Amino acid sequence: MIRSARRSDAASVVKIYNHYVEKTAATFETQPLAVEDMASRIVGCQRDNLPWLVAEDAGEVIGYCYATKWKGRAAYRYSVEASIYLDASLLSRGWGTRLYGQLLKELESLGIHAVICGITLPNAASVALHEKLGMEKVAHFKEVGHKFGAWIDVGYWQRLLNTEDR
């Protein structure tokens, strides 16, 4: 089941996310988040009228995705940055496709035009997921992050929504 996140999901969400903070370069955060910090992020996203979705299996939150404003200036109001994180033990089971698919539908219904996703590189699985959903690589920044003693590249993928009105 995929549904809108609730503040009460923050403990499950932060458990998923902190795995990536502590064990991977998928996020450039270097310190684990507290539950209350994650709850604030969920509420803040929803306050901006943007979706934060969770996937549940057998009553447990096993993944989440969300969209945030791309930039603060008014001309960017139809562009968002999207992110997704899944329980590391449940990768390659279709949850990423289902979560992102639902997110894209909701963003389109909100009139969002551009969805932008950053991926630390290399990350073949994440690239494959984003490209499966019609996203195209539009940028590659070399050595812009430093984590675990290494310089890390970041690529950006983008998909345009609501293109029939052009």
Backbone as JSON, one array per atom type, in Angstrom:
{
  "sequence": "MIRSARRSDAASVVKIYNHYVEKTAATFETQPLAVEDMASRIVGCQRDNLPWLVAEDAGEVIGYCYATKWKGRAAYRYSVEASIYLDASLLSRGWGTRLYGQLLKELESLGIHAVICGITLPNAASVALHEKLGMEKVAHFKEVGHKFGAWIDVGYWQRLLNTEDR",
  "N": [[0.84, -1.18, 0.0], [0.5, 2.22, -0.79], [0.64, 5.41, 0.58], [-0.14, 8.73, 1.83], [2.3, 10.25, 3.87], [2.4, 10.36, 7.45], [2.92, 12.35, 10.36], [3.47, 10.6, 12.41], [4.81, 8.59, 11.14], [7.45, 9.18, 11.17], [9.46, 7.92, 12.79], [9.8, 5.38, 11.61], [10.54, 6.15, 9.03], [12.9, 7.61, 9.5], [14.54, 5.6, 10.42], [14.94, 4.06, 8.11], [16.18, 6.01, 6.49], [18.48, 6.77, 8.01], [20.12, 4.55, 7.78], [21.16, 4.89, 5.2], [22.5, 7.31, 5.56], [24.51, 6.59, 7.39], [25.83, 4.39, 6.21], [26.18, 4.63, 3.44], [26.89, 6.56, 0.44], [24.7, 7.66, -0.66], [23.23, 9.75, 0.32], [24.28, 13.0, 1.21], [24.31, 13.79, 3.79], [25.93, 13.52, 6.92], [25.56, 12.9, 9.54], [23.38, 11.0, 11.6], [19.84, 11.49, 11.56], [17.49, 12.8, 13.94], [14.33, 11.59, 15.14], [12.42, 13.63, 15.46], [13.48, 15.63, 13.8], [13.08, 14.44, 11.29], [10.3, 14.25, 11.31], [9.68, 16.97, 11.19], [10.59, 17.54, 8.62], [8.81, 16.04, 7.05], [6.33, 17.27, 7.68], [6.92, 19.88, 6.84], [7.25, 19.58, 4.07], [4.68, 18.77, 3.33], [3.31, 21.04, 4.14], [4.05, 22.76, 2.18], [2.39, 21.93, 0.25], [3.18, 19.69, -1.18], [3.73, 16.28, -2.13], [4.5, 13.66, 0.19], [5.17, 10.45, 0.35], [4.6, 7.15, 1.65], [5.49, 3.7, 1.53], [3.87, 0.79, 2.5], [4.13, -2.45, 3.84], [2.64, -5.27, 5.03], [1.8, -3.73, 7.21], [4.07, -2.32, 7.94], [6.25, 0.44, 7.44], [8.14, 0.59, 4.6], [9.48, 2.05, 2.78], [9.93, 5.29, 1.23], [9.06, 8.3, -0.53], [9.38, 11.63, -1.8], [8.68, 15.07, -2.7], [10.26, 18.2, -2.99], [10.45, 21.8, -3.03], [12.23, 23.04, -5.81], [13.81, 25.38, -6.0], [13.73, 28.52, -4.24], [12.78, 30.81, -5.55], [10.14, 32.52, -7.32], [9.76, 31.89, -10.09], [10.54, 29.28, -10.28], [8.43, 27.76, -9.37], [7.03, 25.64, -10.54], [8.67, 23.51, -10.55], [10.25, 20.71, -9.04], [12.28, 18.88, -6.68], [12.84, 15.49, -6.39], [13.02, 12.65, -4.2], [13.9, 9.35, -3.12], [13.81, 6.61, -0.87], [14.39, 3.32, 0.16], [13.83, 0.53, 2.33], [16.79, -1.09, 2.91], [16.94, -3.84, 2.75], [15.0, -4.57, 1.03], [15.32, -3.98, -1.68], [15.04, -3.84, -5.26], [12.53, -5.01, -5.73], [10.39, -3.89, -6.89], [9.2, -1.84, -5.45], [10.29, 0.74, -5.57], [9.63, 1.6, -8.16], [6.83, 1.59, -7.97], [6.39, 3.46, -5.88], [7.63, 5.86, -6.88], [6.17, 6.08, -9.25], [3.57, 6.67, -8.28], [4.14, 9.08, -7.0], [4.88, 10.71, -9.2], [2.43, 10.82, -10.57], [0.87, 12.23, -8.7], [2.28, 14.65, -8.58], [1.96, 15.55, -11.19], [-0.81, 16.0, -11.17], [-0.85, 18.18, -9.55], [0.04, 20.15, -11.14], [2.75, 20.38, -11.55], [5.67, 20.86, -13.46], [8.42, 20.2, -13.98], [10.46, 17.6, -12.82], [13.15, 16.91, -10.84], [15.97, 14.97, -10.08], [18.59, 14.1, -7.98], [21.46, 12.03, -8.08], [23.91, 10.23, -6.41], [27.01, 9.21, -7.72], [29.07, 6.43, -8.6], [25.96, 4.67, -9.18], [24.3, 2.35, -10.18], [21.81, 1.0, -9.86], [20.02, 2.98, -8.95], [20.16, 4.81, -11.06], [19.08, 3.19, -13.09], [16.45, 2.85, -12.12], [15.45, 5.51, -12.19], [15.68, 6.09, -14.93], [14.01, 4.15, -15.99], [11.59, 5.24, -15.35], [11.33, 7.25, -17.14], [13.07, 9.39, -16.88], [15.72, 11.6, -17.77], [19.25, 11.95, -18.02], [20.68, 15.01, -17.2], [22.75, 16.47, -16.18], [26.08, 16.4, -14.83], [28.02, 16.54, -12.11], [31.28, 16.77, -11.06], [33.02, 15.39, -8.33], [31.74, 16.8, -6.14], [30.89, 16.22, -3.62], [32.06, 15.06, -0.44], [32.65, 12.26, 1.32], [33.13, 9.62, 3.62], [35.87, 9.66, 3.21], [36.28, 10.02, 0.49], [35.97, 11.62, -2.73], [32.95, 12.48, -4.36], [30.86, 12.12, -7.16], [27.95, 13.71, -8.57], [25.02, 13.14, -10.36], [22.35, 14.56, -12.29], [19.01, 13.88, -12.99], [16.13, 14.33, -15.0], [12.63, 14.8, -15.54], [10.01, 15.86, -17.56], [6.74, 16.9, -16.89], [3.21, 17.24, -17.64], [3.29, 18.07, -20.37], [1.69, 18.24, -22.58], [0.39, 20.61, -23.04], [2.02, 22.36, -24.32]],
  "CA": [[0.0, 0.0, 0.0], [1.19, 3.52, -0.82], [-0.25, 6.42, 1.15], [0.51, 9.95, 2.31], [2.99, 10.09, 5.15], [1.89, 11.04, 8.64], [3.98, 12.7, 11.31], [3.76, 9.4, 13.2], [5.7, 7.7, 10.36], [8.82, 9.69, 11.21], [10.4, 6.95, 13.37], [10.08, 4.36, 10.58], [11.23, 6.81, 7.93], [14.26, 7.97, 9.9], [15.31, 4.35, 10.5], [15.34, 3.75, 6.73], [17.1, 7.03, 6.01], [19.76, 6.76, 8.72], [20.97, 3.5, 7.19], [21.86, 5.49, 4.07], [23.4, 8.32, 6.11], [25.65, 5.98, 8.07], [26.49, 3.3, 5.48], [26.31, 4.85, 2.01], [27.05, 7.93, -0.05], [23.46, 8.02, -1.36], [22.9, 11.08, 0.82], [25.49, 13.69, 1.67], [24.28, 14.03, 5.24], [26.95, 12.68, 7.57], [25.12, 12.58, 10.89], [22.01, 10.49, 11.63], [18.78, 12.43, 11.95], [16.57, 12.45, 15.02], [12.95, 11.38, 14.7], [11.74, 14.93, 15.39], [13.95, 16.3, 12.59], [12.4, 13.85, 10.14], [8.9, 14.67, 11.4], [9.64, 18.36, 10.7], [10.74, 17.51, 7.16], [7.55, 15.54, 6.49], [5.33, 18.32, 7.85], [7.31, 21.01, 6.0], [6.95, 19.21, 2.69], [3.23, 18.8, 3.18], [2.88, 22.43, 4.29], [4.27, 23.36, 0.86], [1.44, 21.26, -0.64], [3.88, 18.71, -2.0], [3.52, 14.94, -1.57], [5.46, 12.79, 0.87], [4.48, 9.16, 0.33], [5.26, 5.98, 2.23], [5.03, 2.37, 1.12], [3.68, -0.12, 3.63], [3.95, -3.88, 3.56], [2.28, -5.94, 6.29], [1.69, -2.74, 8.27], [5.38, -1.69, 8.22], [6.77, 1.37, 6.43], [9.33, -0.03, 4.01], [10.12, 3.0, 1.88], [9.24, 6.57, 1.11], [9.54, 9.26, -1.52], [8.78, 12.94, -1.6], [9.13, 16.16, -3.56], [10.44, 19.49, -2.35], [10.67, 22.89, -3.96], [13.56, 23.02, -6.42], [14.45, 26.61, -5.52], [12.76, 29.38, -3.58], [12.28, 31.93, -6.34], [8.81, 32.29, -7.88], [9.77, 31.3, -11.43], [10.77, 27.83, -10.12], [7.31, 27.17, -8.64], [6.53, 24.43, -11.19], [9.76, 22.54, -10.55], [10.51, 20.1, -7.73], [13.31, 17.85, -6.57], [12.26, 14.29, -5.79], [13.95, 11.7, -3.59], [13.3, 8.08, -2.72], [14.63, 5.71, -0.07], [13.73, 2.06, 0.48], [14.51, -0.36, 3.27], [17.9, -1.69, 2.15], [16.74, -5.29, 2.58], [13.87, -4.79, 0.12], [15.6, -3.38, -2.97], [14.79, -4.63, -6.49], [11.27, -5.75, -5.63], [9.34, -3.09, -7.53], [8.65, -0.77, -4.61], [10.75, 2.03, -6.07], [8.81, 1.93, -9.33], [5.47, 1.92, -7.51], [6.41, 4.72, -5.12], [7.9, 6.98, -7.78], [5.03, 6.19, -10.16], [2.51, 7.39, -7.59], [4.61, 10.45, -6.79], [4.79, 11.42, -10.47], [1.0, 11.08, -10.82], [0.42, 13.31, -7.8], [2.92, 15.89, -9.0], [1.29, 15.99, -12.42], [-2.12, 16.53, -10.82], [-0.62, 19.48, -8.9], [0.51, 21.1, -12.14], [4.21, 20.45, -11.58], [6.17, 20.68, -14.83], [9.75, 19.57, -14.03], [10.89, 16.82, -11.67], [14.61, 16.81, -10.89], [16.45, 14.01, -9.09], [20.04, 13.98, -7.89], [21.93, 10.68, -7.77], [25.35, 10.1, -6.24], [27.53, 8.28, -8.72], [28.22, 5.54, -9.38], [24.81, 4.04, -8.53], [23.6, 1.77, -11.33], [20.42, 0.66, -9.55], [19.23, 4.21, -8.9], [20.09, 5.31, -12.43], [18.14, 2.34, -13.81], [15.1, 3.18, -11.65], [15.04, 6.82, -12.7], [15.51, 6.03, -16.38], [12.81, 3.34, -16.22], [10.45, 6.12, -15.17], [11.35, 8.28, -18.16], [13.95, 10.51, -16.57], [16.92, 11.68, -18.6], [20.39, 12.61, -17.38], [20.84, 16.36, -17.72], [23.95, 17.12, -15.63], [27.02, 15.57, -14.07], [28.96, 17.37, -11.37], [32.39, 15.94, -10.59], [33.65, 15.58, -7.01], [31.09, 17.88, -5.4], [30.66, 15.78, -2.25], [33.16, 14.33, 0.18], [32.11, 11.43, 2.39], [33.89, 8.38, 3.82], [37.23, 9.84, 2.72], [36.34, 10.0, -0.98], [35.21, 12.6, -3.49], [31.81, 11.81, -4.97], [30.16, 12.82, -8.23], [26.49, 13.7, -8.53], [24.33, 13.37, -11.62], [20.96, 14.99, -12.16], [18.06, 13.35, -13.95], [14.94, 15.19, -15.06], [11.48, 14.4, -16.36], [9.0, 16.91, -17.7], [5.34, 16.48, -16.79], [2.27, 18.23, -18.18], [3.89, 18.63, -21.59], [0.71, 18.27, -23.68], [-0.11, 21.97, -23.23], [3.02, 23.25, -24.94]],
  "C": [[0.89, 1.25, 0.0], [0.19, 4.56, -0.35], [0.55, 7.66, 1.51], [1.13, 9.69, 3.68], [2.25, 10.87, 6.24], [3.09, 11.36, 9.53], [4.41, 11.47, 12.11], [4.63, 8.38, 12.44], [7.17, 8.07, 10.51], [9.82, 8.68, 11.77], [10.77, 5.87, 12.36], [10.9, 4.95, 9.44], [12.68, 7.11, 8.3], [15.13, 6.71, 10.04], [15.8, 3.95, 9.11], [16.42, 4.72, 6.28], [18.47, 6.96, 6.69], [20.67, 5.63, 8.28], [21.81, 4.1, 6.06], [22.84, 6.58, 4.51], [24.68, 7.67, 6.63], [26.46, 5.01, 7.21], [26.77, 3.57, 4.01], [26.58, 6.32, 1.69], [25.79, 8.39, -0.79], [22.92, 9.37, -0.9], [24.2, 11.71, 1.31], [25.39, 14.13, 3.12], [25.27, 13.06, 5.87], [26.59, 12.29, 8.99], [23.69, 12.07, 10.85], [21.03, 11.56, 12.09], [18.01, 11.89, 13.15], [15.16, 12.32, 14.46], [12.25, 12.72, 14.53], [12.19, 15.73, 14.16], [13.24, 15.75, 11.35], [10.93, 14.23, 10.14], [8.74, 16.09, 10.87], [9.77, 18.41, 9.18], [9.43, 17.06, 6.5], [6.5, 16.64, 6.53], [5.65, 19.51, 6.94], [7.0, 20.77, 4.54], [5.45, 19.33, 2.44], [2.68, 20.22, 3.33], [3.06, 23.2, 2.98], [3.35, 22.75, -0.2], [2.11, 20.32, -1.64], [3.76, 17.34, -1.33], [4.75, 14.35, -0.9], [4.72, 11.48, 1.03], [5.29, 8.1, 1.04], [4.66, 4.72, 1.62], [4.97, 1.51, 2.36], [3.54, -1.54, 3.11], [3.73, -4.55, 4.9], [2.27, -4.96, 7.46], [2.97, -2.01, 8.63], [5.74, -0.73, 7.09], [8.08, 0.8, 5.92], [10.04, 0.88, 3.01], [9.32, 4.27, 1.82], [9.84, 7.38, -0.04], [8.8, 10.57, -1.3], [9.32, 13.92, -2.63], [9.22, 17.43, -2.73], [10.61, 20.56, -3.42], [12.09, 22.8, -4.52], [14.37, 24.22, -5.94], [13.35, 27.5, -4.95], [12.17, 30.49, -4.43], [11.01, 31.54, -7.11], [8.82, 31.6, -9.24], [10.01, 29.78, -11.39], [9.56, 27.1, -9.56], [6.72, 25.92, -9.28], [7.59, 23.34, -11.29], [10.0, 22.02, -9.14], [11.72, 19.18, -7.84], [12.69, 16.67, -5.84], [13.36, 13.38, -5.27], [13.18, 10.45, -3.17], [14.31, 7.28, -1.91], [13.8, 4.49, 0.29], [14.51, 1.33, 1.54], [15.55, -1.13, 2.47], [17.73, -3.18, 1.92], [15.66, -5.6, 1.55], [14.08, -4.15, -1.25], [15.28, -4.36, -4.09], [13.55, -5.51, -6.39], [10.09, -4.96, -6.19], [8.78, -1.96, -6.7], [9.07, 0.61, -5.09], [9.91, 2.5, -7.25], [7.4, 2.33, -8.9], [5.43, 3.25, -6.77], [6.59, 5.92, -6.05], [6.75, 7.17, -8.77], [3.89, 6.97, -9.54], [2.9, 8.85, -7.36], [4.46, 11.27, -8.07], [3.33, 11.75, -10.82], [0.51, 12.24, -9.97], [1.02, 14.65, -8.2], [2.27, 16.44, -10.26], [-0.07, 16.6, -12.1], [-2.01, 17.89, -10.12], [-0.14, 20.53, -9.89], [2.02, 21.28, -12.18], [4.68, 20.13, -13.0], [7.49, 19.91, -14.88], [10.05, 18.87, -12.71], [12.37, 16.55, -11.85], [15.06, 15.89, -9.77], [17.97, 13.94, -9.12], [20.41, 12.56, -7.46], [23.44, 10.72, -7.56], [25.83, 8.99, -7.16], [28.87, 7.69, -8.28], [27.08, 4.95, -8.53], [23.9, 3.48, -9.63], [22.13, 1.48, -11.05], [19.54, 1.91, -9.54], [19.09, 4.82, -10.29], [19.05, 4.51, -13.22], [16.7, 2.65, -13.41], [14.62, 4.49, -12.27], [14.82, 6.78, -14.21], [14.31, 5.17, -16.77], [11.55, 4.2, -16.16], [10.48, 7.32, -16.12], [12.21, 9.48, -17.86], [15.21, 10.43, -17.42], [18.02, 12.4, -17.82], [20.59, 13.96, -18.04], [22.09, 17.06, -17.19], [24.8, 16.1, -14.9], [28.04, 16.52, -13.43], [30.03, 16.48, -10.77], [32.85, 16.39, -9.21], [33.05, 16.73, -6.22], [30.76, 17.5, -3.96], [31.88, 15.03, -1.74], [32.62, 13.59, 1.39], [32.92, 10.14, 2.43], [35.28, 8.47, 3.18], [37.37, 9.86, 1.21], [35.53, 11.15, -1.57], [34.14, 11.88, -4.28], [31.17, 12.72, -6.01], [28.64, 12.75, -7.99], [25.97, 13.98, -9.94], [22.91, 13.82, -11.34], [20.16, 14.44, -13.33], [16.8, 14.2, -13.87], [13.86, 14.54, -15.92], [10.5, 15.56, -16.38], [7.62, 16.26, -17.65], [4.48, 17.54, -17.46], [2.8, 18.88, -19.44], [2.89, 18.76, -22.74], [0.2, 19.68, -23.97], [0.88, 22.89, -23.92], [2.7, 23.55, -26.36]]
}
